[in-house]
Amino acid sequence: MTGVVVLAIALVAAFFLHPPLLGWIGFAVVCTIVFGLATAARAASSRLRVNPQRPAVASDGEPRLLVIADEHCGSPALWREIYARIADAVAVHVVVPVRVSHLHYLTNDESAESGDAEDRVRLVVRLLREQGVSVTGGVGSDDSLESMTDALGSFPATRVLLATSTERDSYGMERGLLSRARALTPLKVSHVVVPPTPTTTPAVGWRLARR
């Protein structure tokens, strides 16, 4: 957010001062540097905040499944993959991390992306409940690993499923996600790739989720 404010002030100052061509070139260079530093700072803070909490433990000792699902995972395909992996789990908790655009990432404006993630959670939870699954859901942070550790602090999972999309820019496709997740918890962590929702169907799914 600080980088955006600095750029806005600089633009206003440049408008009134009318700098020469070289001044505009220097201004563009400075803007690029500030933008890059702001992006790097937010990325670094995102990694530093992943701090494993003390995992919740159920008193009954029954198996439970925690699912961390990329927001681009297609809902019908996602619930089928979850349902196929429930096995003897008595409960499932689905968390969809917020998928933030680069611009909103810098300005801390995540309202639209949070709404998309909430729609995805509601639809997947509804579809699983229709199959008789005891399931809850929620929206996580913009970091998949932080979403996982946060959820493990309140949901007594006995295993974790990471569901990522086939989209090239999927949040879950970051390098070493599975190995890094396994390093943060002693629980069994598995991974599945789920196709994204076709472009013709999301609106229908979201309308269903809001009913």
C-alpha positions in Angstrom: 0.0 0.0 0.0 2.9 2.4 0.8 4.3 2.0 -2.7 1.0 2.9 -4.3 0.7 6.0 -2.1 4.3 7.1 -3.0 3.5 6.7 -6.7 0.3 8.7 -6.4 2.1 11.6 -4.7 4.8 11.5 -7.3 2.3 11.7 -10.1 0.6 14.7 -8.6 3.9 16.4 -8.1 5.0 15.7 -11.7 1.7 17.1 -13.0 2.3 20.5 -11.4 6.1 20.6 -12.0 6.0 19.7 -15.7 9.4 18.0 -15.8 11.4 17.7 -19.1 11.6 14.4 -21.1 14.6 13.2 -19.1 12.7 13.9 -15.9 9.8 11.7 -17.1 12.2 8.9 -18.0 13.8 9.1 -14.5 10.3 9.2 -13.0 9.4 6.0 -14.9 12.6 4.3 -13.6 11.8 5.3 -10.0 8.2 4.0 -10.4 9.4 0.7 -11.7 11.8 0.3 -8.7 9.2 1.3 -6.1 6.7 -1.1 -7.7 9.2 -3.9 -7.7 10.2 -3.3 -4.1 6.6 -3.2 -2.9 5.9 -6.5 -4.6 9.0 -8.1 -3.2 8.2 -6.8 0.3 4.7 -8.2 0.3 5.9 -11.5 -1.1 8.5 -11.7 1.7 6.0 -10.9 4.4 3.6 -13.6 3.1 6.4 -16.2 3.5 7.4 -15.0 6.9 3.9 -15.3 8.4 3.6 -19.1 7.7 4.1 -20.2 11.3 2.8 -23.7 12.2 0.4 -23.6 15.1 -0.2 -26.3 17.7 -2.5 -28.7 15.7 -6.0 -29.4 17.0 -6.6 -32.9 18.2 -10.0 -34.6 18.4 -10.9 -36.4 21.6 -12.5 -39.2 19.7 -9.5 -40.0 17.6 -11.6 -40.4 14.4 -10.0 -39.7 11.0 -10.8 -36.3 9.5 -9.8 -34.8 6.2 -8.6 -31.2 5.6 -8.7 -30.0 2.0 -6.8 -26.9 0.7 -8.2 -26.1 -2.7 -7.1 -23.6 -5.3 -10.0 -21.2 -6.2 -9.6 -22.1 -9.9 -10.4 -25.8 -9.2 -13.7 -26.7 -10.9 -16.3 -27.3 -8.3 -18.0 -30.5 -9.7 -14.6 -32.0 -10.3 -13.3 -30.9 -6.9 -16.1 -32.4 -4.9 -15.8 -35.7 -6.8 -12.0 -35.8 -6.0 -12.7 -35.1 -2.3 -15.5 -37.6 -2.2 -13.3 -40.3 -3.7 -10.7 -39.7 -1.0 -12.9 -39.5 2.1 -12.4 -43.2 2.9 -13.3 -43.5 6.6 -13.1 -39.8 7.5 -16.0 -38.7 9.7 -15.6 -35.1 8.8 -14.2 -32.9 6.0 -13.1 -29.2 6.1 -12.5 -27.4 2.9 -10.4 -24.2 2.7 -10.1 -22.1 -0.4 -7.3 -19.5 -0.2 -8.1 -16.1 -1.6 -6.7 -15.8 -5.1 -5.5 -12.1 -5.3 -4.7 -10.2 -8.5 -1.3 -8.5 -8.7 -2.9 -5.0 -8.4 -5.2 -5.9 -5.5 -2.2 -7.7 -3.9 -0.4 -4.4 -3.7 -3.4 -2.3 -2.6 -4.7 -4.7 0.0 -8.1 -4.7 -1.8 -9.1 -8.4 -1.8 -12.9 -8.0 -1.5 -13.7 -9.3 -5.0 -11.4 -12.2 -4.7 -12.7 -13.1 -1.2 -16.2 -13.1 -2.7 -15.1 -15.5 -5.4 -13.5 -17.8 -2.9 -16.6 -17.8 -0.6 -18.8 -18.7 -3.6 -16.5 -21.6 -4.4 -16.5 -22.9 -0.8 -20.3 -22.7 -0.5 -20.8 -24.6 -3.7 -18.4 -27.4 -2.9 -19.8 -27.7 0.6 -23.3 -27.9 -0.8 -22.4 -30.6 -3.3 -20.7 -32.7 -0.7 -23.5 -32.4 1.8 -25.9 -33.6 -0.9 -23.8 -36.8 -0.9 -24.2 -37.1 2.9 -20.7 -35.9 3.8 -20.3 -34.1 7.1 -18.4 -31.0 5.7 -17.6 -27.5 6.7 -15.7 -24.8 4.8 -14.0 -21.5 4.9 -11.9 -19.0 3.1 -8.1 -18.9 3.8 -5.5 -16.2 3.4 -3.7 -15.6 0.1 -1.0 -18.2 1.0 -1.8 -21.9 0.6 0.6 -23.0 3.3 -0.6 -20.4 5.8 -4.2 -21.4 5.1 -3.2 -25.0 5.9 -1.5 -24.3 9.1 -4.3 -21.9 10.3 -6.9 -24.6 9.6 -4.9 -27.3 11.4 -5.0 -25.1 14.4 -8.8 -25.4 14.7 -9.8 -28.5 12.7 -8.4 -31.8 14.1 -7.4 -33.3 10.7 -5.6 -36.6 10.5 -4.6 -36.0 6.9 -4.4 -33.2 4.3 -5.3 -33.0 0.6 -3.9 -30.2 -1.5 -6.1 -29.6 -4.6 -4.5 -27.4 -7.3 -5.8 -26.4 -10.7 -4.3 -27.1 -14.1 -4.2 -23.4 -14.7 -0.6 -22.2 -15.4 -0.9 -19.4 -12.9 -2.6 -21.5 -10.2 -1.6 -20.4 -6.7 -1.1 -24.1 -5.8 1.5 -24.5 -8.6 4.2 -22.7 -6.8 7.4 -24.6 -6.7 7.8 -27.2 -4.0 4.3 -26.7 -2.5 3.8 -30.3 -1.6 7.2 -30.8 0.0 6.9 -27.5 1.9 3.5 -28.5 3.2 4.8 -31.9 4.4 7.6 -30.0 6.2 5.0 -28.0 8.2 3.0 -31.0 9.5 3.6 -34.6 10.5 0.2 -35.5 9.0 0.0 -37.3 5.7 -0.3 -34.7 2.9 -1.4 -35.8 -0.6 -1.9 -33.8 -3.8 -4.5 -33.9 -6.6 -4.8 -31.8 -9.8 -8.3 -30.7 -10.5 -9.4 -29.1 -13.9 -10.7 -25.6 -13.7 -14.4 -24.8 -14.1 -15.3 -24.3 -17.8 -15.9 -20.7 -18.6 -19.5 -21.3 -19.4 -20.4 -22.7 -16.0 -19.1 -20.6 -13.1 -22.0 -18.2 -13.1 -24.5 -21.0 -12.8 -22.5 -22.5 -9.9 -22.3 -19.2 -8.1 -26.0 -18.6 -8.5 -26.7 -22.0 -7.0 -24.3 -21.2 -4.1 -26.1 -18.0 -3.2 -29.6 -19.6 -3.0 
